[in-house]
């Protein structure tokens, strides 16, 4: 089963080293990757990885991908010069910082000038400038190291100083941000998501059939902007959907997908403070169905 890839955009060669180190420790990665730095060079890093049958390394269009055991780490290396070669049974990558921060910013601004929605982008940039003035350096550093651009913004917006400023301008802003943060936590607790084509391969169906199941309320699908839907990975076991999933979803049919996801993941006092997902996996589907019907009639407990 393939989970959603982890994508990181490092700003320095040290962050490349750290990204691999953190990922390897989480995934019990078997490959003996070694890093070294040429003498008197702070902006260059060399990575050597012996060939392993169960590890797949690839580099294309500034994206370095490493796959192992259904998990994938992606490094967006747009700000680096990368040299890749094979020496015997060893993959060798050399990373070198190619542009200064100022050059990178100039490149981004050039792309913004070509935006289809210049007013939206311009106002968003104005807000970012204000955020930088409001936030302490520690919080800026923390936000800047987030694994995606979306998370950079979320980390900044949820800082107490910014949240207070937003609340003055819009009393509902803080509540909206809490909703986004809760959704993010639900996805983390879900163990990742699968794209529609991955679900189709897993179940031996067409993408159209997967979409049909979602529309009929037989799968939880979460809207991902213009890129379609993603599906929480826990819904699938052994090449099929989780037993009794469709029955429980039918009881929750009047709720939107996020509320359905919350029901499965969160602890439920009707189930002795266990989660419905845990109960389903242990074969206690009758009690989960009872809790789902009560949830649908009276709301979350």
DRENDO-1510 file (C-alpha; in Angstrom, 1 decimal, always signed):
<recs>
REC; n; res; u; v; w
REC; 1; UNK; +0.0; +0.0; +0.0 .
REC; 2; UNK; +1.4; +3.4; -1.0 .
REC; 3; UNK; +1.0; +6.4; +1.2 .
REC; 4; UNK; +1.1; +10.0; +0.2 .
REC; 5; UNK; +4.7; +11.1; -0.5 .
REC; 6; UNK; +6.6; +13.3; +1.9 .
REC; 7; UNK; +7.8; +16.4; +0.0 .
REC; 8; UNK; +10.4; +18.7; +1.4 .
REC; 9; UNK; +11.9; +21.8; -0.1 .
REC; 10; UNK; +15.4; +22.3; +1.6 .
REC; 11; UNK; +17.0; +25.7; +1.7 .
REC; 12; UNK; +20.5; +24.5; +2.3 .
REC; 13; UNK; +22.7; +21.4; +1.8 .
REC; 14; UNK; +22.5; +20.7; +5.6 .
REC; 15; UNK; +18.7; +20.5; +5.3 .
REC; 16; UNK; +19.1; +17.8; +2.5 .
REC; 17; UNK; +21.2; +15.8; +4.9 .
REC; 18; UNK; +18.7; +16.2; +7.7 .
REC; 19; UNK; +15.7; +15.3; +5.5 .
REC; 20; UNK; +17.3; +11.9; +4.6 .
REC; 21; UNK; +18.4; +11.3; +8.2 .
REC; 22; UNK; +14.9; +12.0; +9.7 .
REC; 23; UNK; +13.2; +9.9; +7.0 .
REC; 24; UNK; +15.5; +6.9; +7.3 .
REC; 25; UNK; +15.1; +6.8; +11.1 .
REC; 26; UNK; +11.3; +6.8; +10.8 .
REC; 27; UNK; +11.1; +4.2; +8.0 .
REC; 28; UNK; +13.8; +1.7; +9.2 .
REC; 29; UNK; +15.5; +2.5; +5.9 .
REC; 30; UNK; +18.1; -0.3; +5.1 .
REC; 31; UNK; +20.4; +1.6; +2.8 .
REC; 32; UNK; +23.7; +2.8; +4.1 .
REC; 33; UNK; +23.6; +6.4; +2.8 .
REC; 34; UNK; +26.7; +8.4; +3.5 .
REC; 35; UNK; +27.2; +12.1; +3.3 .
REC; 36; UNK; +30.4; +14.1; +3.0 .
REC; 37; UNK; +31.5; +17.7; +2.3 .
REC; 38; UNK; +34.4; +18.8; +0.2 .
REC; 39; UNK; +37.0; +20.8; +2.2 .
REC; 40; UNK; +36.3; +24.5; +2.6 .
REC; 41; UNK; +32.9; +24.3; +0.9 .
REC; 42; UNK; +29.8; +25.2; +2.9 .
REC; 43; UNK; +27.4; +25.0; +0.0 .
REC; 44; UNK; +28.3; +21.6; -1.4 .
REC; 45; UNK; +27.3; +18.1; -0.2 .
REC; 46; UNK; +28.0; +14.6; -1.7 .
REC; 47; UNK; +25.6; +11.7; -1.0 .
REC; 48; UNK; +26.6; +8.1; -1.7 .
REC; 49; UNK; +24.0; +5.3; -1.6 .
REC; 50; UNK; +24.9; +1.6; -2.3 .
REC; 51; UNK; +22.4; -0.1; -4.7 .
REC; 52; UNK; +19.6; -2.0; -2.9 .
REC; 53; UNK; +16.9; -4.0; -4.6 .
REC; 54; UNK; +14.2; -2.7; -2.4 .
REC; 55; UNK; +15.2; +1.0; -2.6 .
REC; 56; UNK; +14.4; +3.1; -5.7 .
REC; 57; UNK; +16.3; +6.4; -6.2 .
REC; 58; UNK; +15.4; +8.7; -9.1 .
REC; 59; UNK; +16.2; +12.3; -10.1 .
REC; 60; UNK; +14.2; +14.2; -12.7 .
REC; 61; UNK; +13.1; +17.9; -13.2 .
REC; 62; UNK; +14.8; +19.0; -10.0 .
REC; 63; UNK; +12.9; +16.4; -7.9 .
REC; 64; UNK; +14.9; +13.7; -6.1 .
REC; 65; UNK; +12.8; +10.7; -5.1 .
REC; 66; UNK; +13.6; +7.9; -2.8 .
REC; 67; UNK; +11.1; +5.0; -2.4 .
REC; 68; UNK; +11.1; +2.2; +0.1 .
REC; 69; UNK; +8.4; -0.1; +1.5 .
REC; 70; UNK; +5.5; +1.8; +0.0 .
REC; 71; UNK; +6.9; +5.2; +1.3 .
REC; 72; UNK; +8.4; +8.0; -0.7 .
REC; 73; UNK; +10.5; +11.0; +0.2 .
REC; 74; UNK; +10.7; +13.7; -2.4 .
REC; 75; UNK; +13.2; +16.6; -2.3 .
REC; 76; UNK; +12.4; +19.6; -4.4 .
REC; 77; UNK; +15.9; +20.8; -5.3 .
REC; 78; UNK; +14.9; +23.8; -7.5 .
REC; 79; UNK; +17.5; +26.0; -5.7 .
REC; 80; UNK; +20.4; +23.6; -6.2 .
REC; 81; UNK; +22.7; +22.3; -8.9 .
REC; 82; UNK; +22.6; +18.6; -8.8 .
REC; 83; UNK; +25.0; +16.1; -10.4 .
REC; 84; UNK; +24.0; +12.4; -10.4 .
REC; 85; UNK; +26.1; +9.4; -11.5 .
REC; 86; UNK; +26.5; +5.7; -10.9 .
REC; 87; UNK; +29.9; +4.4; -9.9 .
REC; 88; UNK; +29.8; +0.6; -9.9 .
REC; 89; UNK; +27.0; -0.3; -7.5 .
REC; 90; UNK; +26.8; +3.1; -5.8 .
REC; 91; UNK; +24.6; +6.1; -6.6 .
REC; 92; UNK; +26.5; +9.4; -6.2 .
REC; 93; UNK; +24.7; +12.7; -5.9 .
REC; 94; UNK; +26.4; +16.1; -5.6 .
REC; 95; UNK; +24.4; +19.0; -4.4 .
REC; 96; UNK; +25.5; +22.6; -4.7 .
REC; 97; UNK; +23.6; +25.7; -3.8 .
REC; 98; UNK; +23.0; +27.4; -7.1 .
REC; 99; UNK; +21.3; +30.7; -6.2 .
REC; 100; UNK; +21.3; +33.1; -3.4 .
REC; 101; UNK; +18.0; +33.8; -1.5 .
REC; 102; UNK; +17.8; +37.1; -3.3 .
REC; 103; UNK; +18.1; +35.4; -6.7 .
REC; 104; UNK; +15.4; +32.8; -5.7 .
REC; 105; UNK; +13.0; +35.6; -4.5 .
REC; 106; UNK; +13.6; +37.5; -7.8 .
REC; 107; UNK; +12.8; +34.3; -9.7 .
REC; 108; UNK; +9.6; +33.8; -7.7 .
REC; 109; UNK; +8.5; +37.4; -8.2 .
REC; 110; UNK; +9.0; +37.0; -12.0 .
REC; 111; UNK; +6.7; +34.1; -11.9 .
REC; 112; UNK; +4.1; +36.0; -9.9 .
REC; 113; UNK; +4.1; +38.8; -12.6 .
REC; 114; UNK; +2.7; +36.2; -14.9 .
REC; 115; UNK; -0.1; +35.1; -12.5 .
REC; 116; UNK; -3.6; +34.8; -13.7 .
REC; 117; UNK; -4.8; +36.4; -10.5 .
REC; 118; UNK; -2.4; +39.3; -9.8 .
REC; 119; UNK; -4.7; +41.0; -7.2 .
REC; 120; UNK; -5.0; +37.9; -5.1 .
REC; 121; UNK; -1.2; +37.2; -5.2 .
REC; 122; UNK; -0.4; +40.9; -4.5 .
REC; 123; UNK; -2.6; +41.1; -1.4 .
REC; 124; UNK; -1.3; +37.8; -0.1 .
REC; 125; UNK; +2.2; +39.1; -0.4 .
REC; 126; UNK; +1.2; +42.2; +1.5 .
REC; 127; UNK; -0.1; +40.0; +4.3 .
REC; 128; UNK; +3.2; +38.0; +4.3 .
REC; 129; UNK; +5.2; +41.2; +4.7 .
REC; 130; UNK; +3.0; +42.1; +7.7 .
REC; 131; UNK; +3.5; +38.6; +9.2 .
REC; 132; UNK; +7.2; +39.0; +9.0 .
REC; 133; UNK; +7.0; +42.1; +11.1 .
REC; 134; UNK; +4.7; +40.6; +13.7 .
REC; 135; UNK; +6.5; +37.2; +14.2 .
REC; 136; UNK; +9.5; +36.6; +16.4 .
REC; 137; UNK; +12.6; +35.2; +14.6 .
REC; 138; UNK; +12.2; +31.8; +16.3 .
REC; 139; UNK; +8.7; +31.4; +14.9 .
REC; 140; UNK; +9.8; +32.5; +11.5 .
REC; 141; UNK; +12.6; +29.9; +11.5 .
REC; 142; UNK; +10.1; +27.2; +12.7 .
REC; 143; UNK; +7.6; +28.1; +10.0 .
REC; 144; UNK; +10.3; +28.2; +7.3 .
REC; 145; UNK; +11.4; +24.7; +8.0 .
REC; 146; UNK; +7.9; +23.3; +7.5 .
REC; 147; UNK; +7.7; +20.4; +5.0 .
REC; 148; UNK; +5.5; +22.2; +2.5 .
REC; 149; UNK; +4.6; +25.8; +1.4 .
REC; 150; UNK; +1.1; +25.3; +2.7 .
REC; 151; UNK; +2.5; +24.4; +6.1 .
REC; 152; UNK; +4.7; +27.4; +6.1 .
REC; 153; UNK; +1.6; +29.6; +5.9 .
REC; 154; UNK; -0.3; +27.6; +8.5 .
REC; 155; UNK; +2.6; +27.8; +11.0 .
REC; 156; UNK; +2.7; +31.5; +10.5 .
REC; 157; UNK; -1.0; +32.1; +10.7 .
REC; 158; UNK; -1.4; +30.1; +13.9 .
REC; 159; UNK; +1.2; +32.0; +15.8 .
REC; 160; UNK; -0.4; +33.8; +18.8 .
REC; 161; UNK; +0.7; +37.3; +17.7 .
REC; 162; UNK; -0.8; +36.9; +14.2 .
REC; 163; UNK; -3.9; +35.1; +15.4 .
REC; 164; UNK; -4.6; +38.1; +17.7 .
REC; 165; UNK; -4.2; +40.5; +14.9 .
REC; 166; UNK; -6.5; +38.4; +12.7 .
REC; 167; UNK; -9.1; +38.2; +15.4 .
REC; 168; UNK; -9.3; +42.0; +15.6 .
REC; 169; UNK; -9.9; +42.3; +11.9 .
REC; 170; UNK; -12.2; +39.3; +11.6 .
REC; 171; UNK; -13.6; +37.6; +14.8 .
REC; 172; UNK; -14.2; +34.3; +12.8 .
REC; 173; UNK; -10.6; +34.1; +11.4 .
REC; 174; UNK; -9.3; +32.3; +14.4 .
REC; 175; UNK; -12.1; +29.7; +14.3 .
REC; 176; UNK; -11.4; +29.1; +10.6 .
REC; 177; UNK; -7.7; +28.5; +11.3 .
REC; 178; UNK; -8.6; +26.1; +14.1 .
REC; 179; UNK; -10.7; +24.2; +11.6 .
REC; 180; UNK; -7.8; +24.0; +9.2 .
REC; 181; UNK; -5.5; +22.8; +12.0 .
REC; 182; UNK; -8.0; +20.2; +13.1 .
REC; 183; UNK; -8.2; +18.9; +9.5 .
REC; 184; UNK; -4.5; +18.6; +9.3 .
REC; 185; UNK; -4.3; +16.7; +12.6 .
REC; 186; UNK; -7.1; +14.3; +11.4 .
REC; 187; UNK; -5.0; +13.5; +8.3 .
REC; 188; UNK; -1.9; +12.9; +10.4 .
REC; 189; UNK; -3.9; +10.5; +12.7 .
REC; 190; UNK; -5.2; +8.8; +9.5 .
REC; 191; UNK; -1.8; +7.6; +8.6 .
REC; 192; UNK; -1.7; +9.3; +5.3 .
REC; 193; UNK; -3.8; +9.4; +2.1 .
REC; 194; UNK; -3.9; +7.7; -1.3 .
REC; 195; UNK; -4.6; +9.3; -4.7 .
REC; 196; UNK; -7.5; +8.0; -6.7 .
REC; 197; UNK; -5.2; +6.1; -9.1 .
REC; 198; UNK; -3.5; +4.4; -6.2 .
REC; 199; UNK; -6.9; +3.3; -4.8 .
REC; 200; UNK; -7.9; +2.0; -8.2 .
REC; 201; UNK; -4.7; -0.1; -8.4 .
REC; 202; UNK; -5.2; -1.4; -4.9 .
REC; 203; UNK; -8.8; -2.4; -5.4 .
REC; 204; UNK; -8.4; -3.6; -9.0 .
REC; 205; UNK; -10.9; -0.9; -10.3 .
REC; 206; UNK; -10.9; +1.9; -12.7 .
REC; 207; UNK; -10.5; +5.5; -11.5 .
REC; 208; UNK; -14.1; +6.1; -12.6 .
REC; 209; UNK; -15.3; +3.2; -10.4 .
REC; 210; UNK; -13.4; +4.6; -7.4 .
REC; 211; UNK; -15.1; +8.0; -8.0 .
REC; 212; UNK; -18.4; +6.3; -8.2 .
REC; 213; UNK; -17.9; +4.6; -4.9 .
REC; 214; UNK; -17.0; +8.0; -3.3 .
REC; 215; UNK; -20.1; +9.7; -4.8 .
REC; 216; UNK; -22.3; +6.9; -3.5 .
REC; 217; UNK; -20.9; +7.3; +0.0 .
REC; 218; UNK; -19.0; +4.0; +0.1 .
REC; 219; UNK; -15.6; +5.7; +0.5 .
REC; 220; UNK; -14.4; +8.8; +2.3 .
REC; 221; UNK; -12.8; +11.1; -0.4 .
REC; 222; UNK; -11.4; +14.5; +0.6 .
REC; 223; UNK; -11.4; +17.3; -2.0 .
REC; 224; UNK; -7.8; +18.4; -3.0 .
REC; 225; UNK; -8.5; +21.5; -4.9 .
REC; 226; UNK; -8.3; +21.1; -8.7 .
REC; 227; UNK; -6.3; +17.9; -8.2 .
REC; 228; UNK; -9.3; +15.7; -7.4 .
REC; 229; UNK; -9.7; +13.7; -4.3 .
REC; 230; UNK; -7.5; +11.8; -1.8 .
REC; 231; UNK; -8.6; +8.8; +0.3 .
REC; 232; UNK; -7.5; +8.2; +3.9 .
REC; 233; UNK; -5.3; +5.1; +3.8 .
REC; 234; UNK; -6.9; +3.3; +6.8 .
REC; 235; UNK; -10.0; +2.5; +4.7 .
REC; 236; UNK; -8.1; -0.3; +2.9 .
REC; 237; UNK; -6.8; -3.6; +4.1 .
REC; 238; UNK; -5.6; -6.6; +2.2 .
REC; 239; UNK; -6.5; -5.2; -1.2 .
REC; 240; UNK; -10.1; -4.5; -0.2 .
REC; 241; UNK; -12.0; -1.9; +1.9 .
REC; 242; UNK; -12.1; -2.2; +5.6 .
REC; 243; UNK; -14.8; -4.7; +6.6 .
REC; 244; UNK; -18.2; -3.0; +7.5 .
REC; 245; UNK; -16.8; +0.4; +6.3 .
REC; 246; UNK; -19.7; +0.9; +3.9 .
REC; 247; UNK; -22.4; +0.1; +6.6 .
REC; 248; UNK; -20.9; +2.6; +9.0 .
REC; 249; UNK; -20.6; +5.3; +6.2 .
REC; 250; UNK; -24.3; +4.7; +5.3 .
REC; 251; UNK; -25.2; +5.5; +8.9 .
REC; 252; UNK; -23.2; +8.7; +8.6 .
REC; 253; UNK; -24.4; +9.6; +5.1 .
REC; 254; UNK; -25.8; +13.0; +6.2 .
REC; 255; UNK; -22.4; +14.2; +7.3 .
REC; 256; UNK; -19.7; +15.6; +5.1 .
REC; 257; UNK; -16.4; +13.6; +4.6 .
REC; 258; UNK; -14.5; +15.5; +7.2 .
REC; 259; UNK; -17.1; +14.8; +9.9 .
REC; 260; UNK; -17.2; +11.2; +8.8 .
REC; 261; UNK; -13.4; +11.0; +9.1 .
REC; 262; UNK; -13.6; +12.7; +12.6 .
REC; 263; UNK; -16.0; +10.0; +13.7 .
REC; 264; UNK; -13.7; +7.1; +12.8 .
REC; 265; UNK; -10.5; +8.7; +14.1 .
REC; 266; UNK; -11.6; +10.4; +17.4 .
REC; 267; UNK; -12.1; +8.6; +20.7 .
REC; 268; UNK; -15.8; +7.9; +21.4 .
REC; 269; UNK; -17.2; +7.8; +24.9 .
REC; 270; UNK; -19.9; +5.4; +23.7 .
REC; 271; UNK; -17.1; +3.0; +22.9 .
REC; 272; UNK; -15.3; +3.2; +26.2 .
REC; 273; UNK; -13.2; +6.0; +24.9 .
REC; 274; UNK; -11.8; +4.0; +22.0 .
REC; 275; UNK; -12.0; +5.1; +18.4 .
REC; 276; UNK; -14.5; +3.5; +16.0 .
REC; 277; UNK; -11.6; +2.6; +13.7 .
REC; 278; UNK; -9.9; +0.6; +16.4 .
REC; 279; UNK; -13.2; -1.1; +17.2 .
REC; 280; UNK; -13.8; -2.0; +13.5 .
REC; 281; UNK; -10.3; -3.5; +13.2 .
REC; 282; UNK; -10.9; -5.6; +16.3 .
REC; 283; UNK; -14.2; -7.0; +14.7 .
REC; 284; UNK; -16.6; -5.1; +17.0 .
REC; 285; UNK; -18.7; -3.7; +14.1 .
REC; 286; UNK; -22.1; -3.9; +15.8 .
REC; 287; UNK; -21.0; -1.5; +18.5 .
REC; 288; UNK; -19.5; +0.9; +16.0 .
REC; 289; UNK; -22.7; +0.8; +14.0 .
REC; 290; UNK; -24.7; +1.6; +17.1 .
REC; 291; UNK; -22.4; +4.5; +17.9 .
REC; 292; UNK; -22.6; +5.8; +14.3 .
REC; 293; UNK; -26.4; +5.8; +14.4 .
REC; 294; UNK; -26.3; +7.7; +17.7 .
REC; 295; UNK; -23.8; +10.1; +16.2 .
REC; 296; UNK; -26.1; +10.7; +13.2 .
REC; 297; UNK; -29.1; +11.3; +15.4 .
REC; 298; UNK; -27.6; +13.4; +18.2 .
REC; 299; UNK; -24.2; +14.6; +16.9 .
REC; 300; UNK; -20.7; +13.9; +18.3 .
REC; 301; UNK; -20.4; +13.0; +21.9 .
</recs>
